[in-house]
Amino acid sequence: MCPAWVLLTVCSLVLGATGGPSQDSCSQVLHSGVKPGFPKTIKTDNPDVLRAARHSAERFNNCSNDVFLFKESRVRRALVQVVKGLKFMLDVDIGRTTCKKTGHPSLDDCDFQTNRTLKRALSCYSEVWVVPWLQSFQVPVLRCH
């Protein structure tokens, strides 16, 4: 349940944007189905989604004992939730690259493995928290199989 001041603020913003009161303008906002804090589907090619997918791959690399780096190959599904920043919930595929961890190259410069014995792909679910005004991110959830 929203506090009354939040509802009044939303109604005031709607009235200000529309130039004045209209029939049921506040009830339209209150019953629109859009609720703050609820996850919303976002395009998988959105630049913010792609950055979040990269953070997921980097987290995997930091947690993995693999000799080679992995990077994101495809984002299959993306949701975003606005809560003290942005929380991205991603279904992402990652693949082993030709770059070794010891070289610390940029993942942009790493090609995917083509050698059949070294090639490896994983499907992951990750949650990436981004706070743009603090320029910070965290990957508290990362499950790959």
Disulfide bonds with the S-S distance in Angstrom:
Cys11-Cys26 2.34
Cys99-Cys110 2.15
Cys124-Cys144 2.05
